[in-house]
Each structure stands twice: as C-alpha cells, then as structure tokens.
Amino acid sequence: MNYRRFGRTNWMVSEIGYGMWGMGGWSGSHGAESLQALQRAVELGCNFYDTAWSYGEGRSERLLGELVRGNPEQKLFLATKIPPKNRIWPSHRGFSLDECFPPETIHEYVHKSLQNLGVECIDLIQFHVWEDAWLEDEHWVRAIEALREQGRLKAVGISINRWEPWNGVKAVRSGLIDAVQVIYNIFDQNPEDELFVACQEMDVAVIARVPFDEGTLIGTLTVESTWPKGDWRNTYFVKENLGSSVERAERLKALLPPGMSLPEMALRFILNNPVVSTTSPGMRKVKHVEANLACSQAGPLAEVLHAELRKHRWERSPTSWSQ
C-alpha cells in the first residue's frame, strides 16, 4: 500500500481508503462478512476509514468501532459525518445553517459518533451536506473549535453535494476546513476545474468518493438491473440514468488493457491525480478488498490510457433523483 499526505494535518493515509456506506444499510450487507472485509483491509495496509452516523443510524460506526478495538496496535484514521438536522440530502440553496447544523446538532452527533466508535477523539469530522453560504454564520466554527479544544476531534471537513464541486471552493479558501470529500471518478472530473486548484493552494486534503459511480464503473450493470425494495440504488439508477450509465460503461470496456478490470482502471485513474489524498471505494467482501487495495501497488495508469479516459468526462447537474 502506498500512502499520501492528508493535507495540512500531515497524516500519512493509505491512498485507497475504505468507504463504509454500504455496510450501513445497502441490501446484502452482513455484519460478520463486513468485519472480515474490514479486517482484511487492515492487514493489507488500509488505514483510512470513512463512515457516517447516517449509515444505518450508527450501525456502520459501530462496526468500525469493533475494528478499532480488534486492532489496538494499528493507527487507523477515523472519519465520520454529522447528519443534517432536517435529514435532507443534498442540501438546497436557501437552507439556513440552523436548519441543518445548529450548534446543538453538531455537539449531539459528535458525541453519538464518539460513543458508537468507542473512542475519545475522532480524527476527522465532516458536515454531511454543505452550502458555501454557511460561511457567513460563525456558529458552526465556534461549535467545532469548542469540540476541538475538548479533545473530541482533530480535523474538520465537508462532504460536497453530488455534482456541485463549485459549492465548496469558498470553504476551502476560507482556511476553516482541513478536508473535502467530493465525487471524483472517470465520469465526474469537474472537481479538477476549481476545487482541486483551491485545495492544492490551501493544503486541504481531498477524499475522492464514489470512485465507481455508485456501481456503474464496476461494469456489471445492465439495463435490466434491479435491487431489493428499500435499496438506495433503486432511487439513483432510475430509467433515465440506468440506460445512459450502462452505455457509457460499455464504451470504457473497449479501452481496457489485457488483464485489467474496469474497477481497477477506475481506481487507478483516480490515483493518477496527485491532489487526491485518498479514495474511498465501498467494499463489503474480502475479495473486493483484495482486488481494490492491489491497485495501489499497481500504481497510476499509463499516460496514454489516462488521456483517453479523460475524454469520457460526463457533464452532469443535480436532478430530483441524483441525491
């Protein structure tokens, strides 16, 4: 496993981290299997784990807490997220800070996460939705600083709404945050335009989330794909999205070098960008952990292939189903 500097925190984190959303509530997730996958990741050198209270209302955090207790000799960096008070993802223009993150909500969920994780201090706490307009309200800054002074957290970050990388640039340039989490993959290259430039200038860490475009870049989706009732993917891969996603994934398969899978190509595309501190694929099985983490040793893609993949940038804007 290769490690990268996590912005101005100076932490050295695994360039392939562990995204734990699926373990919180996606269909097919099982506790024992999840813990086996998490443990295998530790054994292979993964030291960055990204979760959130909203991933199963603390279920994912509790699984991570078990992992930490089972590996007391390992330094594992724990990142989690405060849910918005109004429980609306993504945030909308016009939402006030008090509707989403009043000080009492910040304090309440930091302490809930501490309890779930079974630790005294969280490495990185993130706002699970974000609006740059909230920079004008200092209540969140004071709440975070109070928790930092109490030794409850070390760093603060924001999770940027889907397909809105511009809506975080001001936060980065404010100097108030240490990390941003943003969708970045073969299709979603927009963060390179402004956000990554600001992060590099301000020494803010970048967590590239959704490296597989919610499953599109795994390469197994078809226009007939369905999921059990209640699975989040039913609301994302609606008819107008599923067909175009499958079509674009098929075009990428034609570029695969011999012996390379589509998920490997997707992860290594991200590793080509030195601004990215870590990426957080969701992994629920040991075989997925082993395949994904091996991409670090394989390194970035050849420049010729990387240049071809850049042509597959997909310009998208938030919709009623994008969430």
C-alpha positions in Angstrom: 0.0 0.0 0.0 1.2 3.5 -0.9 0.5 6.4 1.5 -0.2 10.1 0.8 -0.1 13.2 2.9 -3.5 14.2 4.1 -3.2 17.9 3.6 -2.1 20.2 6.4 -2.8 17.5 9.0 0.4 15.8 7.8 -1.2 12.4 8.4 0.0 9.7 6.1 -3.0 7.8 4.9 -3.5 4.9 2.6 -4.2 6.2 -0.9 -7.0 3.7 -1.1 -9.3 4.1 1.9 -12.4 2.3 2.9 -15.9 3.7 2.2 -18.4 2.3 4.7 -21.8 3.5 3.4 -22.8 0.1 2.0 -22.3 -1.5 5.4 -24.8 0.8 7.0 -27.9 -0.3 5.0 -27.5 -1.4 1.5 -29.0 -4.8 0.7 -26.7 -7.7 1.0 -24.7 -6.3 3.9 -24.0 -8.7 6.8 -22.1 -7.8 10.0 -19.7 -10.8 10.2 -18.9 -10.6 6.5 -18.3 -6.8 6.8 -15.9 -7.3 9.7 -13.9 -9.9 7.8 -13.6 -7.5 4.9 -12.6 -4.6 7.2 -10.0 -6.8 9.0 -8.5 -7.8 5.7 -8.1 -4.2 4.7 -6.2 -3.5 7.9 -3.9 -6.5 7.1 -3.2 -5.1 3.6 -2.3 -1.6 4.9 -5.5 0.4 4.6 -5.5 2.9 7.5 -8.3 5.4 6.4 -11.9 4.5 7.1 -14.8 6.8 6.2 -18.2 6.3 7.7 -21.2 8.5 8.9 -23.8 8.4 11.6 -26.5 8.2 8.9 -25.0 4.9 7.5 -27.6 2.8 9.3 -28.1 5.3 12.1 -24.8 4.4 13.7 -24.5 0.8 12.5 -21.5 1.4 10.2 -19.8 3.4 13.0 -20.3 0.6 15.5 -18.7 -1.9 13.0 -15.7 0.4 12.7 -15.5 0.7 16.5 -15.2 -3.1 16.6 -12.4 -3.0 14.1 -10.5 -0.4 16.1 -10.9 -2.4 19.3 -9.6 -5.5 17.5 -6.5 -3.8 16.2 -5.2 -1.7 19.2 -1.6 -1.8 17.8 -2.7 -0.1 14.5 -3.2 3.6 13.9 -6.5 3.7 12.0 -7.7 7.2 10.9 -11.4 7.5 11.6 -13.6 9.9 9.5 -17.3 10.3 10.1 -20.1 12.8 9.4 -22.7 14.8 11.2 -26.1 14.3 9.6 -28.1 17.5 8.8 -30.9 18.2 11.3 -33.5 18.3 8.6 -32.4 14.9 7.2 -32.4 16.2 3.6 -29.7 15.0 1.3 -28.4 17.0 -0.6 -28.8 20.4 0.9 -30.8 23.0 -1.1 -30.0 26.6 -1.8 -31.7 28.7 0.8 -31.3 26.2 3.7 -30.0 28.0 6.7 -27.3 26.7 8.9 -29.8 26.4 11.8 -32.0 24.1 9.6 -29.0 21.7 9.0 -26.2 22.2 11.6 -27.2 24.3 14.6 -24.6 24.0 17.4 -26.7 21.6 19.4 -26.8 19.2 16.5 -23.1 19.4 15.9 -22.4 18.6 19.6 -25.1 15.9 19.8 -23.9 13.9 16.8 -20.2 14.2 17.5 -20.8 12.7 20.9 -23.1 10.0 19.4 -20.3 9.1 16.9 -17.7 9.0 19.7 -19.9 6.5 21.6 -20.6 4.4 18.5 -16.9 4.3 17.6 -15.8 3.8 21.2 -13.1 6.4 21.1 -12.3 9.6 22.9 -11.4 11.6 19.8 -12.4 11.5 16.1 -9.7 12.2 13.6 -11.9 13.9 11.0 -15.5 15.1 11.5 -17.3 16.2 8.4 -20.5 18.0 7.6 -22.6 15.5 5.6 -24.0 18.2 3.3 -22.6 21.6 2.6 -23.5 25.1 1.4 -20.8 27.7 1.0 -23.3 30.3 2.1 -23.0 28.9 5.6 -19.5 30.5 5.9 -21.4 33.7 6.8 -22.6 32.1 10.0 -19.9 31.6 12.6 -22.0 29.3 14.9 -20.6 26.1 13.3 -17.0 27.4 13.6 -17.4 28.1 17.3 -19.0 24.7 17.9 -16.2 22.9 16.1 -13.5 24.8 17.9 -15.1 24.1 21.3 -15.1 20.3 20.5 -11.5 20.5 19.2 -10.5 22.3 22.5 -12.2 19.5 24.4 -10.1 16.9 22.6 -13.1 15.4 20.8 -11.9 15.9 17.2 -8.7 16.7 15.4 -9.8 18.0 12.0 -12.9 19.2 10.2 -14.1 18.7 6.7 -17.1 19.0 4.4 -18.8 16.5 2.1 -19.8 18.3 -1.1 -23.2 17.7 -2.7 -23.3 15.4 -5.8 -22.2 17.2 -9.0 -21.6 20.6 -7.2 -17.8 20.7 -6.7 -18.0 24.5 -7.0 -20.1 24.6 -3.8 -17.1 24.2 -1.5 -14.4 26.3 -3.1 -15.1 29.2 -0.8 -15.0 26.9 2.2 -11.6 25.7 1.1 -10.3 29.2 0.6 -11.6 30.3 3.9 -8.9 28.4 5.7 -11.5 27.0 8.1 -11.5 23.3 6.9 -8.9 20.6 6.7 -10.5 18.3 4.1 -13.1 18.0 1.4 -14.9 14.9 0.3 -16.1 15.1 -3.3 -17.3 12.8 -6.1 -14.4 12.3 -8.4 -14.1 9.5 -11.0 -13.7 8.8 -14.7 -17.0 10.4 -15.4 -17.0 13.1 -12.8 -13.8 15.1 -13.5 -15.3 18.5 -12.7 -13.5 18.9 -9.3 -10.3 19.4 -11.2 -11.6 22.8 -12.6 -11.7 24.9 -9.4 -11.9 22.8 -6.3 -8.7 20.8 -6.7 -6.8 24.0 -7.5 -8.1 25.6 -4.3 -7.3 22.5 -2.3 -3.7 22.5 -3.6 -3.2 26.2 -2.8 -4.7 25.9 0.7 -3.1 22.5 1.5 -6.6 20.9 2.1 -6.9 17.2 1.8 -9.1 15.6 -0.8 -11.2 12.4 -0.3 -12.4 11.2 -3.7 -15.6 9.4 -3.1 -17.9 7.3 -5.4 -14.9 6.1 -7.4 -17.2 3.5 -9.2 -20.1 5.9 -9.8 -22.4 4.0 -7.4 -21.6 0.8 -9.3 -21.6 1.9 -13.0 -17.8 1.6 -13.1 -17.9 -1.9 -11.7 -19.1 -3.0 -15.2 -21.8 -5.4 -14.1 -24.9 -3.2 -14.5 -27.3 -3.9 -17.3 -30.5 -2.1 -18.4 -32.4 -4.9 -16.6 -30.6 -4.4 -13.2 -32.9 -4.1 -10.2 -32.4 -4.2 -6.4 -34.5 -5.3 -3.4 -37.1 -2.9 -2.1 -35.6 -0.2 0.0 -32.2 -0.4 -1.5 -30.9 3.2 -2.3 -29.7 2.2 -5.7 -33.4 1.9 -6.9 -33.7 5.6 -6.4 -30.5 6.5 -8.2 -30.5 4.2 -11.1 -33.9 5.3 -12.4 -34.7 4.7 -16.0 -33.2 7.9 -17.4 -29.9 7.3 -15.5 -29.5 3.5 -15.8 -29.5 3.3 -19.6 -27.0 6.1 -20.2 -24.8 4.8 -17.4 -24.6 1.3 -18.8 -23.9 2.7 -22.3 -21.0 4.8 -21.1 -19.6 1.9 -19.1 -19.6 -0.3 -22.2 -17.6 2.3 -24.1 -15.0 2.2 -21.4 -14.6 -1.6 -21.6 -13.2 -1.2 -25.1 -10.2 0.7 -23.6 -9.3 -2.0 -21.0 -5.7 -3.3 -21.4 -5.4 -7.1 -21.3 -5.8 -8.4 -17.7 -7.2 -5.2 -16.3 -10.7 -5.0 -14.9 -13.0 -1.9 -15.1 -12.9 -1.3 -11.3 -9.1 -1.4 -11.4 -9.0 1.1 -14.3 -11.4 3.3 -12.4 -9.3 3.4 -9.2 -6.0 3.8 -10.9 -7.5 6.7 -12.9 -8.0 8.5 -9.6 -4.5 7.6 -8.4 -3.1 9.5 -11.4 -4.1 12.8 -9.7 -1.6 13.8 -7.0 -4.1 16.2 -5.5 -6.2 13.3 -4.2 -5.2 12.3 -0.7 -7.2 9.1 -0.7 -10.2 7.5 -2.4 -12.9 5.5 -0.6 -14.4 2.6 -2.6 -17.2 0.8 -0.8 -16.2 -2.8 -0.1 -18.3 -5.5 1.6 -16.5 -8.7 0.7 -12.9 -9.8 1.2 -12.4 -10.4 -2.5 -13.3 -6.8 -3.2 -10.9 -5.5 -0.6 -8.0 -7.6 -2.0 -8.7 -6.5 -5.6 -9.2 -2.8 -4.8 -6.2 -2.4 -2.5 -4.0 -4.2 -5.0 -4.5 -1.2 -7.3 -2.2 0.9 -5.1 0.7 -1.4 -5.8 -0.1 -1.3 -9.5 0.2 2.4 -9.5 -1.2 5.1 -11.8 -2.3 4.3 -15.3 -0.1 4.8 -18.3 -0.4 8.4 -19.6 -1.8 7.3 -23.0 -4.7 5.4 -21.4 -5.3 8.2 -18.9 -5.5 10.7 -21.7 -8.1 8.5 -23.4 -10.2 8.2 -20.3 -10.2 12.0 -19.8 -12.3 12.1 -23.0 -15.1 10.3 -21.1 -15.8 13.2 -18.8 -19.6 13.4 -18.3 -21.1 16.8 -17.5 -24.0 16.3 -15.1 -26.1 18.6 -13.0 -28.2 17.7 -9.9 -31.7 16.4 -10.6 -34.6 15.2 -8.5 -33.1 11.6 -8.4 -29.4 12.4 -8.1 -29.5 12.9 -4.2 
